Amino acid sequence: MSKKVLLTAAGACLLLTSALTADHHHFVPAMKGVGGAMKPTNVALASGDMATVKENAASIAQNFAIIAAWFEGRGNAGAVKIADEAHGGAMALHKAAEAGDAAGAKAAMGTIGGTCKSCHTAYRVKNADGSYGFKD
């Protein structure tokens, strides 16, 4: 194998590793963004503040799109399916909030919360310090 081919392959591996690392730097804030938005969204929903619900729903949807892409890049079809369902729930939440449909928004929040629980049960492990890691 020529030196040029080896250097090209090494460069490609470095770029791939860099892309995966950068991707992980998007995944963690996306997960924290979803987690951080859930309680304020429920509070806004309870008070009838549909403008805040709608705004938070857009953020939640965006974060679940990032989460789904991260799992897709790792070949975890089960987690992708759950993240896609959560994204759909966030889009339904946005639509319900825009229409002033409190019952629809509550149902969508239930969908989102259920997907969080099912994904964490299947794929995540809570560490002693309260952070989350991945099951082997």
VMD Tcl script that builds the backbone (N, CA, C; Angstrom):
set m [mol new atoms 408]
animate dup $m
set s [atomselect $m all]
$s set {name element resname resid chain x y z} {
  {N N MET 1 A 0.861 -1.180 0.000}
  {CA C MET 1 A 0.000 0.000 0.000}
  {C C MET 1 A 0.899 1.231 0.000}
  {N N SER 2 A 0.579 2.213 -0.815}
  {CA C SER 2 A 1.426 3.391 -0.914}
  {C C SER 2 A 1.249 4.308 0.298}
  {N N LYS 3 A 2.266 5.125 0.501}
  {CA C LYS 3 A 2.244 6.071 1.619}
  {C C LYS 3 A 1.072 7.041 1.465}
  {N N LYS 4 A 0.780 7.448 0.235}
  {CA C LYS 4 A -0.316 8.384 -0.026}
  {C C LYS 4 A -1.660 7.766 0.375}
  {N N VAL 5 A -1.878 6.498 0.050}
  {CA C VAL 5 A -3.124 5.804 0.399}
  {C C VAL 5 A -3.247 5.687 1.913}
  {N N LEU 6 A -2.145 5.342 2.567}
  {CA C LEU 6 A -2.163 5.220 4.025}
  {C C LEU 6 A -2.455 6.560 4.693}
  {N N LEU 7 A -1.844 7.624 4.203}
  {CA C LEU 7 A -2.089 8.955 4.765}
  {C C LEU 7 A -3.532 9.393 4.522}
  {N N THR 8 A -4.058 9.079 3.354}
  {CA C THR 8 A -5.456 9.401 3.058}
  {C C THR 8 A -6.398 8.642 3.983}
  {N N ALA 9 A -6.133 7.357 4.186}
  {CA C ALA 9 A -6.962 6.537 5.079}
  {C C ALA 9 A -6.868 7.046 6.511}
  {N N ALA 10 A -5.654 7.399 6.941}
  {CA C ALA 10 A -5.478 7.920 8.304}
  {C C ALA 10 A -6.225 9.236 8.467}
  {N N GLY 11 A -6.151 10.076 7.456}
  {CA C GLY 11 A -6.878 11.352 7.507}
  {C C GLY 11 A -8.381 11.147 7.566}
  {N N ALA 12 A -8.871 10.184 6.793}
  {CA C ALA 12 A -10.306 9.886 6.803}
  {C C ALA 12 A -10.740 9.379 8.171}
  {N N CYS 13 A -9.919 8.533 8.782}
  {CA C CYS 13 A -10.241 8.026 10.133}
  {C C CYS 13 A -10.250 9.164 11.141}
  {N N LEU 14 A -9.310 10.066 11.037}
  {CA C LEU 14 A -9.254 11.208 11.941}
  {C C LEU 14 A -10.490 12.090 11.773}
  {N N LEU 15 A -10.887 12.336 10.539}
  {CA C LEU 15 A -12.085 13.137 10.290}
  {C C LEU 15 A -13.333 12.450 10.830}
  {N N LEU 16 A -13.445 11.143 10.636}
  {CA C LEU 16 A -14.586 10.399 11.125}
  {C C LEU 16 A -14.640 10.454 12.646}
  {N N THR 17 A -13.505 10.224 13.295}
  {CA C THR 17 A -13.452 10.283 14.758}
  {C C THR 17 A -13.826 11.676 15.236}
  {N N SER 18 A -13.324 12.687 14.567}
  {CA C SER 18 A -13.642 14.068 14.926}
  {C C SER 18 A -15.128 14.344 14.763}
  {N N ALA 19 A -15.721 13.838 13.685}
  {CA C ALA 19 A -17.153 14.048 13.450}
  {C C ALA 19 A -17.984 13.366 14.525}
  {N N LEU 20 A -17.597 12.150 14.914}
  {CA C LEU 20 A -18.337 11.440 15.955}
  {C C LEU 20 A -18.234 12.155 17.286}
  {N N THR 21 A -17.038 12.678 17.595}
  {CA C THR 21 A -16.857 13.417 18.837}
  {C C THR 21 A -17.690 14.689 18.817}
  {N N ALA 22 A -17.662 15.404 17.719}
  {CA C ALA 22 A -18.450 16.633 17.609}
  {C C ALA 22 A -19.934 16.306 17.712}
  {N N ASP 23 A -20.346 15.196 17.092}
  {CA C ASP 23 A -21.739 14.787 17.142}
  {C C ASP 23 A -22.168 14.537 18.581}
  {N N HIS 24 A -21.285 13.904 19.359}
  {CA C HIS 24 A -21.592 13.648 20.771}
  {C C HIS 24 A -21.772 14.961 21.522}
  {N N HIS 25 A -21.034 15.980 21.109}
  {CA C HIS 25 A -21.167 17.291 21.751}
  {C C HIS 25 A -22.501 17.953 21.424}
  {N N HIS 26 A -23.193 17.454 20.424}
  {CA C HIS 26 A -24.551 17.919 20.141}
  {C C HIS 26 A -25.586 17.075 20.889}
  {N N PHE 27 A -25.288 15.786 21.061}
  {CA C PHE 27 A -26.210 14.859 21.704}
  {C C PHE 27 A -26.471 15.242 23.162}
  {N N VAL 28 A -25.416 15.478 23.914}
  {CA C VAL 28 A -25.560 15.766 25.349}
  {C C VAL 28 A -26.397 17.025 25.571}
  {N N PRO 29 A -26.108 18.143 24.903}
  {CA C PRO 29 A -26.966 19.320 25.105}
  {C C PRO 29 A -28.408 19.088 24.651}
  {N N ALA 30 A -28.593 18.258 23.624}
  {CA C ALA 30 A -29.961 17.959 23.163}
  {C C ALA 30 A -30.721 17.199 24.245}
  {N N MET 31 A -30.076 16.195 24.854}
  {CA C MET 31 A -30.719 15.446 25.934}
  {C C MET 31 A -31.032 16.366 27.111}
  {N N LYS 32 A -30.075 17.202 27.477}
  {CA C LYS 32 A -30.288 18.136 28.587}
  {C C LYS 32 A -31.350 19.177 28.234}
  {N N GLY 33 A -31.415 19.549 26.970}
  {CA C GLY 33 A -32.427 20.500 26.526}
  {C C GLY 33 A -33.834 19.947 26.672}
  {N N VAL 34 A -33.995 18.678 26.307}
  {CA C VAL 34 A -35.303 18.034 26.480}
  {C C VAL 34 A -35.645 17.955 27.960}
  {N N GLY 35 A -34.699 17.435 28.739}
  {CA C GLY 35 A -34.945 17.295 30.178}
  {C C GLY 35 A -35.265 18.615 30.851}
  {N N GLY 36 A -34.553 19.642 30.460}
  {CA C GLY 36 A -34.764 20.960 31.053}
  {C C GLY 36 A -36.050 21.636 30.621}
  {N N ALA 37 A -36.599 21.217 29.501}
  {CA C ALA 37 A -37.823 21.845 28.982}
  {C C ALA 37 A -39.100 21.185 29.487}
  {N N MET 38 A -39.004 19.967 29.969}
  {CA C MET 38 A -40.226 19.227 30.321}
  {C C MET 38 A -41.011 19.880 31.463}
  {N N LYS 39 A -40.358 20.162 32.581}
  {CA C LYS 39 A -41.074 20.741 33.722}
  {C C LYS 39 A -41.641 22.123 33.386}
  {N N PRO 40 A -40.847 23.038 32.814}
  {CA C PRO 40 A -41.424 24.344 32.476}
  {C C PRO 40 A -42.583 24.250 31.475}
  {N N THR 41 A -42.518 23.265 30.593}
  {CA C THR 41 A -43.601 23.096 29.628}
  {C C THR 41 A -44.868 22.618 30.335}
  {N N ASN 42 A -44.711 21.687 31.261}
  {CA C ASN 42 A -45.861 21.232 32.045}
  {C C ASN 42 A -46.442 22.361 32.890}
  {N N VAL 43 A -45.595 23.194 33.471}
  {CA C VAL 43 A -46.057 24.342 34.262}
  {C C VAL 43 A -46.824 25.316 33.363}
  {N N ALA 44 A -46.265 25.601 32.191}
  {CA C ALA 44 A -46.929 26.511 31.254}
  {C C ALA 44 A -48.263 25.941 30.795}
  {N N LEU 45 A -48.289 24.651 30.554}
  {CA C LEU 45 A -49.526 23.995 30.131}
  {C C LEU 45 A -50.584 24.092 31.231}
  {N N ALA 46 A -50.175 23.855 32.470}
  {CA C ALA 46 A -51.108 23.916 33.601}
  {C C ALA 46 A -51.682 25.324 33.800}
  {N N SER 47 A -50.879 26.333 33.474}
  {CA C SER 47 A -51.342 27.712 33.645}
  {C C SER 47 A -52.031 28.265 32.400}
  {N N GLY 48 A -52.057 27.460 31.335}
  {CA C GLY 48 A -52.709 27.901 30.100}
  {C C GLY 48 A -51.845 28.791 29.234}
  {N N ASP 49 A -50.552 28.840 29.495}
  {CA C ASP 49 A -49.619 29.677 28.734}
  {C C ASP 49 A -49.195 28.933 27.461}
  {N N MET 50 A -50.082 28.936 26.481}
  {CA C MET 50 A -49.833 28.171 25.257}
  {C C MET 50 A -48.694 28.747 24.415}
  {N N ALA 51 A -48.401 30.034 24.563}
  {CA C ALA 51 A -47.280 30.607 23.823}
  {C C ALA 51 A -45.966 29.969 24.282}
  {N N THR 52 A -45.809 29.787 25.582}
  {CA C THR 52 A -44.601 29.148 26.105}
  {C C THR 52 A -44.574 27.668 25.746}
  {N N VAL 53 A -45.723 27.010 25.818}
  {CA C VAL 53 A -45.805 25.599 25.431}
  {C C VAL 53 A -45.362 25.450 23.976}
  {N N LYS 54 A -45.865 26.303 23.118}
  {CA C LYS 54 A -45.527 26.247 21.684}
  {C C LYS 54 A -44.024 26.469 21.471}
  {N N GLU 55 A -43.472 27.446 22.157}
  {CA C GLU 55 A -42.045 27.745 22.028}
  {C C GLU 55 A -41.201 26.565 22.515}
  {N N ASN 56 A -41.570 26.017 23.666}
  {CA C ASN 56 A -40.822 24.882 24.204}
  {C C ASN 56 A -40.968 23.650 23.320}
  {N N ALA 57 A -42.143 23.462 22.742}
  {CA C ALA 57 A -42.373 22.315 21.864}
  {C C ALA 57 A -41.434 22.362 20.662}
  {N N ALA 58 A -41.214 23.542 20.122}
  {CA C ALA 58 A -40.295 23.682 18.987}
  {C C ALA 58 A -38.878 23.281 19.389}
  {N N SER 59 A -38.467 23.701 20.576}
  {CA C SER 59 A -37.138 23.348 21.080}
  {C C SER 59 A -37.027 21.843 21.330}
  {N N ILE 60 A -38.065 21.267 21.932}
  {CA C ILE 60 A -38.066 19.828 22.208}
  {C C ILE 60 A -37.985 19.042 20.899}
  {N N ALA 61 A -38.754 19.459 19.905}
  {CA C ALA 61 A -38.734 18.774 18.600}
  {C C ALA 61 A -37.345 18.839 17.971}
  {N N GLN 62 A -36.745 20.007 18.015}
  {CA C GLN 62 A -35.406 20.176 17.443}
  {C C GLN 62 A -34.406 19.268 18.159}
  {N N ASN 63 A -34.500 19.216 19.468}
  {CA C ASN 63 A -33.576 18.368 20.227}
  {C C ASN 63 A -33.782 16.884 19.933}
  {N N PHE 64 A -35.040 16.460 19.779}
  {CA C PHE 64 A -35.265 15.049 19.464}
  {C C PHE 64 A -34.795 14.703 18.059}
  {N N ALA 65 A -34.798 15.650 17.147}
  {CA C ALA 65 A -34.243 15.396 15.813}
  {C C ALA 65 A -32.740 15.127 15.919}
  {N N ILE 66 A -32.055 15.881 16.765}
  {CA C ILE 66 A -30.620 15.678 16.993}
  {C C ILE 66 A -30.382 14.316 17.642}
  {N N ILE 67 A -31.200 13.989 18.638}
  {CA C ILE 67 A -31.062 12.718 19.346}
  {C C ILE 67 A -31.276 11.543 18.387}
  {N N ALA 68 A -32.305 11.632 17.557}
  {CA C ALA 68 A -32.576 10.560 16.594}
  {C C ALA 68 A -31.402 10.393 15.635}
  {N N ALA 69 A -30.860 11.492 15.145}
  {CA C ALA 69 A -29.725 11.421 14.219}
  {C C ALA 69 A -28.503 10.806 14.894}
  {N N TRP 70 A -28.291 11.131 16.163}
  {CA C TRP 70 A -27.158 10.575 16.900}
  {C C TRP 70 A -27.283 9.062 17.005}
  {N N PHE 71 A -28.468 8.583 17.394}
  {CA C PHE 71 A -28.668 7.137 17.499}
  {C C PHE 71 A -28.608 6.466 16.117}
  {N N GLU 72 A -29.107 7.141 15.101}
  {CA C GLU 72 A -29.044 6.578 13.746}
  {C C GLU 72 A -27.594 6.388 13.317}
  {N N GLY 73 A -26.761 7.347 13.645}
  {CA C GLY 73 A -25.347 7.254 13.313}
  {C C GLY 73 A -24.641 6.110 14.009}
  {N N ARG 74 A -25.238 5.602 15.050}
  {CA C ARG 74 A -24.673 4.480 15.781}
  {C C ARG 74 A -25.391 3.172 15.493}
  {N N GLY 75 A -26.336 3.217 14.560}
  {CA C GLY 75 A -27.021 2.006 14.141}
  {C C GLY 75 A -28.001 1.448 15.159}
  {N N ASN 76 A -28.499 2.287 16.048}
  {CA C ASN 76 A -29.444 1.825 17.063}
  {C C ASN 76 A -30.868 2.135 16.605}
  {N N ALA 77 A -31.432 1.243 15.807}
  {CA C ALA 77 A -32.755 1.461 15.211}
  {C C ALA 77 A -33.854 1.591 16.260}
  {N N GLY 78 A -33.739 0.842 17.356}
  {CA C GLY 78 A -34.757 0.923 18.410}
  {C C GLY 78 A -34.808 2.290 19.048}
  {N N ALA 79 A -33.640 2.852 19.345}
  {CA C ALA 79 A -33.588 4.183 19.945}
  {C C ALA 79 A -34.018 5.255 18.938}
  {N N VAL 80 A -33.684 5.056 17.666}
  {CA C VAL 80 A -34.123 5.997 16.625}
  {C C VAL 80 A -35.647 6.025 16.572}
  {N N LYS 81 A -36.261 4.854 16.615}
  {CA C LYS 81 A -37.723 4.772 16.569}
  {C C LYS 81 A -38.348 5.526 17.743}
  {N N ILE 82 A -37.789 5.350 18.924}
  {CA C ILE 82 A -38.314 6.045 20.104}
  {C C ILE 82 A -38.115 7.549 19.969}
  {N N ALA 83 A -36.937 7.972 19.540}
  {CA C ALA 83 A -36.663 9.406 19.386}
  {C C ALA 83 A -37.572 10.022 18.313}
  {N N ASP 84 A -37.824 9.272 17.241}
  {CA C ASP 84 A -38.742 9.759 16.203}
  {C C ASP 84 A -40.166 9.903 16.752}
  {N N GLU 85 A -40.580 8.950 17.602}
  {CA C GLU 85 A -41.901 9.045 18.226}
  {C C GLU 85 A -41.969 10.271 19.139}
  {N N ALA 86 A -40.891 10.523 19.873}
  {CA C ALA 86 A -40.842 11.702 20.736}
  {C C ALA 86 A -40.888 12.986 19.903}
  {N N HIS 87 A -40.182 12.978 18.779}
  {CA C HIS 87 A -40.207 14.139 17.879}
  {C C HIS 87 A -41.631 14.381 17.383}
  {N N GLY 88 A -42.314 13.305 17.011}
  {CA C GLY 88 A -43.711 13.424 16.576}
  {C C GLY 88 A -44.592 13.967 17.690}
  {N N GLY 89 A -44.330 13.520 18.928}
  {CA C GLY 89 A -45.073 14.048 20.079}
  {C C GLY 89 A -44.831 15.532 20.268}
  {N N ALA 90 A -43.593 15.961 20.072}
  {CA C ALA 90 A -43.269 17.385 20.201}
  {C C ALA 90 A -43.938 18.204 19.102}
  {N N MET 91 A -44.000 17.639 17.910}
  {CA C MET 91 A -44.694 18.344 16.815}
  {C C MET 91 A -46.188 18.428 17.099}
  {N N ALA 92 A -46.770 17.356 17.649}
  {CA C ALA 92 A -48.187 17.373 18.030}
  {C C ALA 92 A -48.421 18.373 19.154}
  {N N LEU 93 A -47.472 18.470 20.073}
  {CA C LEU 93 A -47.562 19.458 21.157}
  {C C LEU 93 A -47.568 20.868 20.589}
  {N N HIS 94 A -46.692 21.125 19.666}
  {CA C HIS 94 A -46.611 22.445 19.028}
  {C C HIS 94 A -47.938 22.792 18.341}
  {N N LYS 95 A -48.448 21.827 17.580}
  {CA C LYS 95 A -49.707 22.034 16.849}
  {C C LYS 95 A -50.868 22.274 17.815}
  {N N ALA 96 A -50.922 21.487 18.889}
  {CA C ALA 96 A -52.005 21.649 19.870}
  {C C ALA 96 A -51.897 22.998 20.571}
  {N N ALA 97 A -50.692 23.387 20.940}
  {CA C ALA 97 A -50.506 24.677 21.613}
  {C C ALA 97 A -50.898 25.821 20.693}
  {N N GLU 98 A -50.533 25.704 19.431}
  {CA C GLU 98 A -50.881 26.735 18.440}
  {C C GLU 98 A -52.396 26.862 18.300}
  {N N ALA 99 A -53.097 25.741 18.424}
  {CA C ALA 99 A -54.560 25.742 18.297}
  {C C ALA 99 A -55.261 26.043 19.620}
  {N N GLY 100 A -54.485 26.153 20.702}
  {CA C GLY 100 A -55.084 26.379 22.014}
  {C C GLY 100 A -55.776 25.144 22.560}
  {N N ASP 101 A -55.381 23.979 22.091}
  {CA C ASP 101 A -55.981 22.707 22.476}
  {C C ASP 101 A -55.240 22.126 23.678}
  {N N ALA 102 A -55.690 22.445 24.890}
  {CA C ALA 102 A -55.016 21.995 26.108}
  {C C ALA 102 A -55.045 20.473 26.235}
  {N N ALA 103 A -56.165 19.850 25.916}
  {CA C ALA 103 A -56.266 18.390 26.018}
  {C C ALA 103 A -55.287 17.714 25.053}
  {N N GLY 104 A -55.194 18.215 23.840}
  {CA C GLY 104 A -54.250 17.671 22.863}
  {C C GLY 104 A -52.810 17.873 23.297}
  {N N ALA 105 A -52.541 19.026 23.900}
  {CA C ALA 105 A -51.189 19.314 24.385}
  {C C ALA 105 A -50.827 18.377 25.537}
  {N N LYS 106 A -51.766 18.138 26.441}
  {CA C LYS 106 A -51.499 17.211 27.555}
  {C C LYS 106 A -51.236 15.798 27.038}
  {N N ALA 107 A -52.002 15.385 26.053}
  {CA C ALA 107 A -51.791 14.056 25.462}
  {C C ALA 107 A -50.410 13.970 24.814}
  {N N ALA 108 A -50.009 15.018 24.122}
  {CA C ALA 108 A -48.699 15.041 23.469}
  {C C ALA 108 A -47.577 15.012 24.506}
  {N N MET 109 A -47.761 15.722 25.618}
  {CA C MET 109 A -46.758 15.680 26.689}
  {C C MET 109 A -46.647 14.266 27.252}
  {N N GLY 110 A -47.770 13.575 27.346}
  {CA C GLY 110 A -47.750 12.186 27.805}
  {C C GLY 110 A -46.960 11.288 26.864}
  {N N THR 111 A -47.134 11.521 25.573}
  {CA C THR 111 A -46.374 10.760 24.575}
  {C C THR 111 A -44.881 11.018 24.735}
  {N N ILE 112 A -44.525 12.275 24.855}
  {CA C ILE 112 A -43.107 12.631 24.992}
  {C C ILE 112 A -42.526 11.998 26.247}
  {N N GLY 113 A -43.206 12.177 27.367}
  {CA C GLY 113 A -42.719 11.612 28.628}
  {C C GLY 113 A -42.584 10.100 28.576}
  {N N GLY 114 A -43.522 9.455 27.919}
  {CA C GLY 114 A -43.461 7.996 27.784}
  {C C GLY 114 A -42.264 7.538 26.969}
  {N N THR 115 A -41.934 8.301 25.938}
  {CA C THR 115 A -40.774 7.928 25.125}
  {C C THR 115 A -39.487 8.121 25.909}
  {N N CYS 116 A -39.434 9.164 26.715}
  {CA C CYS 116 A -38.232 9.378 27.541}
  {C C CYS 116 A -38.022 8.170 28.449}
  {N N LYS 117 A -39.089 7.768 29.119}
  {CA C LYS 117 A -38.994 6.651 30.053}
  {C C LYS 117 A -38.611 5.360 29.336}
  {N N SER 118 A -39.249 5.077 28.205}
  {CA C SER 118 A -38.953 3.813 27.522}
  {C C SER 118 A -37.526 3.774 26.991}
  {N N CYS 119 A -37.026 4.880 26.499}
  {CA C CYS 119 A -35.657 4.909 25.975}
  {C C CYS 119 A -34.649 4.776 27.112}
  {N N HIS 120 A -34.878 5.508 28.190}
  {CA C HIS 120 A -33.958 5.417 29.319}
  {C C HIS 120 A -33.960 4.013 29.915}
  {N N THR 121 A -35.126 3.387 29.978}
  {CA C THR 121 A -35.209 2.023 30.501}
  {C C THR 121 A -34.435 1.051 29.611}
  {N N ALA 122 A -34.580 1.203 28.310}
  {CA C ALA 122 A -33.953 0.265 27.371}
  {C C ALA 122 A -32.469 0.528 27.134}
  {N N TYR 123 A -32.055 1.789 27.096}
  {CA C TYR 123 A -30.718 2.106 26.600}
  {C C TYR 123 A -29.819 2.889 27.543}
  {N N ARG 124 A -30.368 3.433 28.600}
  {CA C ARG 124 A -29.564 4.302 29.464}
  {C C ARG 124 A -29.438 3.698 30.856}
  {N N VAL 125 A -28.433 4.134 31.576}
  {CA C VAL 125 A -28.229 3.732 32.959}
  {C C VAL 125 A -27.908 4.998 33.753}
  {N N LYS 126 A -28.527 5.129 34.915}
  {CA C LYS 126 A -28.272 6.298 35.751}
  {C C LYS 126 A -27.051 6.016 36.616}
  {N N ASN 127 A -26.076 6.884 36.519}
  {CA C ASN 127 A -24.839 6.746 37.288}
  {C C ASN 127 A -25.042 7.249 38.714}
  {N N ALA 128 A -24.134 6.897 39.594}
  {CA C ALA 128 A -24.223 7.287 41.011}
  {C C ALA 128 A -24.267 8.805 41.183}
  {N N ASP 129 A -23.620 9.543 40.273}
  {CA C ASP 129 A -23.596 11.006 40.392}
  {C C ASP 129 A -24.837 11.676 39.801}
  {N N GLY 130 A -25.790 10.875 39.316}
  {CA C GLY 130 A -27.027 11.412 38.748}
  {C C GLY 130 A -26.979 11.596 37.238}
  {N N SER 131 A -25.809 11.492 36.644}
  {CA C SER 131 A -25.690 11.594 35.195}
  {C C SER 131 A -26.137 10.268 34.566}
  {N N TYR 132 A -26.260 10.270 33.246}
  {CA C TYR 132 A -26.661 9.053 32.550}
  {C C TYR 132 A -25.554 8.569 31.643}
  {N N GLY 133 A -25.455 7.256 31.542}
  {CA C GLY 133 A -24.553 6.605 30.610}
  {C C GLY 133 A -25.361 5.648 29.761}
  {N N PHE 134 A -24.694 4.800 29.042}
  {CA C PHE 134 A -25.368 3.850 28.157}
  {C C PHE 134 A -25.177 2.432 28.654}
  {N N LYS 135 A -26.224 1.642 28.497}
  {CA C LYS 135 A -26.118 0.231 28.817}
  {C C LYS 135 A -25.262 -0.432 27.736}
  {N N ASP 136 A -24.557 -1.458 28.128}
  {CA C ASP 136 A -23.719 -2.173 27.155}
  {C C ASP 136 A -24.551 -3.020 26.246}
}
mol reanalyze $m
mol bondsrecalc $m
mol representation Tube
mol addrep $m
